[in-house]
């Protein structure tokens, strides 16, 4: 929640992660920071998926498919946004 007691938007939360990533690129390469972000997302997503499932062994494949498709969709949208802003 923000100071007014309202939920923070997904974009605002993402901006906070990107701010931290940009800070870290002052001492680490973009590739290492990107790798750490992917690892953190994977770890948190595994935690989220397992907290939603009563049978994670059974649900693992569905979780992997869902998160993979969501990541691909978001990555494609962000690449398209960058391409549009560079033309």
Biotite code that builds the C-alpha atoms (Angstrom):
import biotite.structure as struc

atoms = struc.array([
    struc.Atom([0.000, 0.000, 0.000], chain_id="A", res_id=1, res_name="UNK", atom_name="CA", element="C"),
    struc.Atom([1.143, 3.533, -0.646], chain_id="A", res_id=2, res_name="UNK", atom_name="CA", element="C"),
    struc.Atom([0.984, 6.447, 1.790], chain_id="A", res_id=3, res_name="UNK", atom_name="CA", element="C"),
    struc.Atom([-2.681, 7.082, 0.945], chain_id="A", res_id=4, res_name="UNK", atom_name="CA", element="C"),
    struc.Atom([-3.562, 3.472, 1.814], chain_id="A", res_id=5, res_name="UNK", atom_name="CA", element="C"),
    struc.Atom([-4.171, 2.498, -1.820], chain_id="A", res_id=6, res_name="UNK", atom_name="CA", element="C"),
    struc.Atom([-2.686, -0.507, -3.576], chain_id="A", res_id=7, res_name="UNK", atom_name="CA", element="C"),
    struc.Atom([0.482, 0.125, -5.551], chain_id="A", res_id=8, res_name="UNK", atom_name="CA", element="C"),
    struc.Atom([0.029, -0.594, -9.261], chain_id="A", res_id=9, res_name="UNK", atom_name="CA", element="C"),
    struc.Atom([1.946, -3.395, -10.947], chain_id="A", res_id=10, res_name="UNK", atom_name="CA", element="C"),
    struc.Atom([3.798, -0.799, -13.024], chain_id="A", res_id=11, res_name="UNK", atom_name="CA", element="C"),
    struc.Atom([4.850, 1.114, -9.891], chain_id="A", res_id=12, res_name="UNK", atom_name="CA", element="C"),
    struc.Atom([6.106, -2.074, -8.264], chain_id="A", res_id=13, res_name="UNK", atom_name="CA", element="C"),
    struc.Atom([8.025, -2.980, -11.428], chain_id="A", res_id=14, res_name="UNK", atom_name="CA", element="C"),
    struc.Atom([9.554, 0.510, -11.473], chain_id="A", res_id=15, res_name="UNK", atom_name="CA", element="C"),
    struc.Atom([10.843, -0.049, -7.926], chain_id="A", res_id=16, res_name="UNK", atom_name="CA", element="C"),
    struc.Atom([12.538, -3.296, -9.004], chain_id="A", res_id=17, res_name="UNK", atom_name="CA", element="C"),
    struc.Atom([14.012, -1.531, -12.046], chain_id="A", res_id=18, res_name="UNK", atom_name="CA", element="C"),
    struc.Atom([15.316, 1.305, -9.845], chain_id="A", res_id=19, res_name="UNK", atom_name="CA", element="C"),
    struc.Atom([17.128, -1.271, -7.720], chain_id="A", res_id=20, res_name="UNK", atom_name="CA", element="C"),
    struc.Atom([18.427, -3.020, -10.846], chain_id="A", res_id=21, res_name="UNK", atom_name="CA", element="C"),
    struc.Atom([19.754, 0.292, -12.187], chain_id="A", res_id=22, res_name="UNK", atom_name="CA", element="C"),
    struc.Atom([21.493, 0.913, -8.847], chain_id="A", res_id=23, res_name="UNK", atom_name="CA", element="C"),
    struc.Atom([23.075, -2.528, -8.986], chain_id="A", res_id=24, res_name="UNK", atom_name="CA", element="C"),
    struc.Atom([24.397, -1.912, -12.520], chain_id="A", res_id=25, res_name="UNK", atom_name="CA", element="C"),
    struc.Atom([26.714, 0.682, -10.966], chain_id="A", res_id=26, res_name="UNK", atom_name="CA", element="C"),
    struc.Atom([28.643, -2.209, -9.393], chain_id="A", res_id=27, res_name="UNK", atom_name="CA", element="C"),
    struc.Atom([27.644, -5.225, -11.528], chain_id="A", res_id=28, res_name="UNK", atom_name="CA", element="C"),
    struc.Atom([27.130, -5.894, -15.230], chain_id="A", res_id=29, res_name="UNK", atom_name="CA", element="C"),
    struc.Atom([23.656, -5.719, -16.766], chain_id="A", res_id=30, res_name="UNK", atom_name="CA", element="C"),
    struc.Atom([23.930, -9.417, -17.544], chain_id="A", res_id=31, res_name="UNK", atom_name="CA", element="C"),
    struc.Atom([24.535, -10.345, -13.872], chain_id="A", res_id=32, res_name="UNK", atom_name="CA", element="C"),
    struc.Atom([21.741, -8.048, -12.684], chain_id="A", res_id=33, res_name="UNK", atom_name="CA", element="C"),
    struc.Atom([19.364, -9.497, -15.286], chain_id="A", res_id=34, res_name="UNK", atom_name="CA", element="C"),
    struc.Atom([20.310, -13.026, -14.239], chain_id="A", res_id=35, res_name="UNK", atom_name="CA", element="C"),
    struc.Atom([19.650, -12.166, -10.577], chain_id="A", res_id=36, res_name="UNK", atom_name="CA", element="C"),
    struc.Atom([16.247, -10.694, -11.450], chain_id="A", res_id=37, res_name="UNK", atom_name="CA", element="C"),
    struc.Atom([15.293, -13.847, -13.384], chain_id="A", res_id=38, res_name="UNK", atom_name="CA", element="C"),
    struc.Atom([16.458, -16.034, -10.500], chain_id="A", res_id=39, res_name="UNK", atom_name="CA", element="C"),
    struc.Atom([14.518, -13.955, -7.968], chain_id="A", res_id=40, res_name="UNK", atom_name="CA", element="C"),
    struc.Atom([11.380, -14.066, -10.124], chain_id="A", res_id=41, res_name="UNK", atom_name="CA", element="C"),
    struc.Atom([11.696, -17.829, -10.530], chain_id="A", res_id=42, res_name="UNK", atom_name="CA", element="C"),
    struc.Atom([12.186, -18.326, -6.803], chain_id="A", res_id=43, res_name="UNK", atom_name="CA", element="C"),
    struc.Atom([9.247, -16.085, -5.888], chain_id="A", res_id=44, res_name="UNK", atom_name="CA", element="C"),
    struc.Atom([7.005, -17.612, -8.563], chain_id="A", res_id=45, res_name="UNK", atom_name="CA", element="C"),
    struc.Atom([7.825, -21.114, -7.300], chain_id="A", res_id=46, res_name="UNK", atom_name="CA", element="C"),
    struc.Atom([6.881, -19.962, -3.802], chain_id="A", res_id=47, res_name="UNK", atom_name="CA", element="C"),
    struc.Atom([3.629, -18.419, -5.086], chain_id="A", res_id=48, res_name="UNK", atom_name="CA", element="C"),
    struc.Atom([2.713, -21.498, -7.131], chain_id="A", res_id=49, res_name="UNK", atom_name="CA", element="C"),
    struc.Atom([3.387, -23.870, -4.252], chain_id="A", res_id=50, res_name="UNK", atom_name="CA", element="C"),
    struc.Atom([1.355, -21.716, -1.851], chain_id="A", res_id=51, res_name="UNK", atom_name="CA", element="C"),
    struc.Atom([-1.650, -21.952, -4.205], chain_id="A", res_id=52, res_name="UNK", atom_name="CA", element="C"),
    struc.Atom([-1.420, -25.694, -4.785], chain_id="A", res_id=53, res_name="UNK", atom_name="CA", element="C"),
    struc.Atom([-2.325, -28.545, -2.499], chain_id="A", res_id=54, res_name="UNK", atom_name="CA", element="C"),
    struc.Atom([-0.593, -30.985, -4.876], chain_id="A", res_id=55, res_name="UNK", atom_name="CA", element="C"),
    struc.Atom([2.423, -29.205, -6.394], chain_id="A", res_id=56, res_name="UNK", atom_name="CA", element="C"),
    struc.Atom([3.833, -32.431, -7.830], chain_id="A", res_id=57, res_name="UNK", atom_name="CA", element="C"),
    struc.Atom([0.631, -32.808, -9.853], chain_id="A", res_id=58, res_name="UNK", atom_name="CA", element="C"),
    struc.Atom([0.341, -29.072, -10.652], chain_id="A", res_id=59, res_name="UNK", atom_name="CA", element="C"),
    struc.Atom([4.016, -28.459, -11.509], chain_id="A", res_id=60, res_name="UNK", atom_name="CA", element="C"),
    struc.Atom([3.636, -28.818, -15.301], chain_id="A", res_id=61, res_name="UNK", atom_name="CA", element="C"),
    struc.Atom([0.637, -26.453, -15.395], chain_id="A", res_id=62, res_name="UNK", atom_name="CA", element="C"),
    struc.Atom([2.515, -23.903, -13.277], chain_id="A", res_id=63, res_name="UNK", atom_name="CA", element="C"),
    struc.Atom([5.575, -24.089, -15.519], chain_id="A", res_id=64, res_name="UNK", atom_name="CA", element="C"),
    struc.Atom([3.441, -23.627, -18.622], chain_id="A", res_id=65, res_name="UNK", atom_name="CA", element="C"),
    struc.Atom([1.483, -20.702, -17.160], chain_id="A", res_id=66, res_name="UNK", atom_name="CA", element="C"),
    struc.Atom([4.531, -18.796, -15.881], chain_id="A", res_id=67, res_name="UNK", atom_name="CA", element="C"),
    struc.Atom([6.453, -19.459, -19.109], chain_id="A", res_id=68, res_name="UNK", atom_name="CA", element="C"),
    struc.Atom([3.627, -18.157, -21.293], chain_id="A", res_id=69, res_name="UNK", atom_name="CA", element="C"),
    struc.Atom([3.124, -15.103, -19.057], chain_id="A", res_id=70, res_name="UNK", atom_name="CA", element="C"),
    struc.Atom([6.838, -14.262, -19.158], chain_id="A", res_id=71, res_name="UNK", atom_name="CA", element="C"),
    struc.Atom([6.947, -14.657, -22.940], chain_id="A", res_id=72, res_name="UNK", atom_name="CA", element="C"),
    struc.Atom([3.866, -12.426, -23.344], chain_id="A", res_id=73, res_name="UNK", atom_name="CA", element="C"),
    struc.Atom([5.327, -9.722, -21.082], chain_id="A", res_id=74, res_name="UNK", atom_name="CA", element="C"),
    struc.Atom([8.787, -9.892, -22.686], chain_id="A", res_id=75, res_name="UNK", atom_name="CA", element="C"),
    struc.Atom([7.296, -9.604, -26.164], chain_id="A", res_id=76, res_name="UNK", atom_name="CA", element="C"),
    struc.Atom([5.166, -6.600, -25.137], chain_id="A", res_id=77, res_name="UNK", atom_name="CA", element="C"),
    struc.Atom([8.192, -4.851, -23.615], chain_id="A", res_id=78, res_name="UNK", atom_name="CA", element="C"),
    struc.Atom([10.385, -5.534, -26.651], chain_id="A", res_id=79, res_name="UNK", atom_name="CA", element="C"),
    struc.Atom([7.613, -4.169, -28.889], chain_id="A", res_id=80, res_name="UNK", atom_name="CA", element="C"),
    struc.Atom([7.414, -1.054, -26.681], chain_id="A", res_id=81, res_name="UNK", atom_name="CA", element="C"),
    struc.Atom([11.179, -0.521, -27.006], chain_id="A", res_id=82, res_name="UNK", atom_name="CA", element="C"),
    struc.Atom([11.025, -0.994, -30.778], chain_id="A", res_id=83, res_name="UNK", atom_name="CA", element="C"),
    struc.Atom([8.207, 1.534, -31.047], chain_id="A", res_id=84, res_name="UNK", atom_name="CA", element="C"),
    struc.Atom([10.033, 4.105, -28.936], chain_id="A", res_id=85, res_name="UNK", atom_name="CA", element="C"),
    struc.Atom([13.206, 3.712, -31.048], chain_id="A", res_id=86, res_name="UNK", atom_name="CA", element="C"),
    struc.Atom([11.482, 4.404, -34.367], chain_id="A", res_id=87, res_name="UNK", atom_name="CA", element="C"),
])
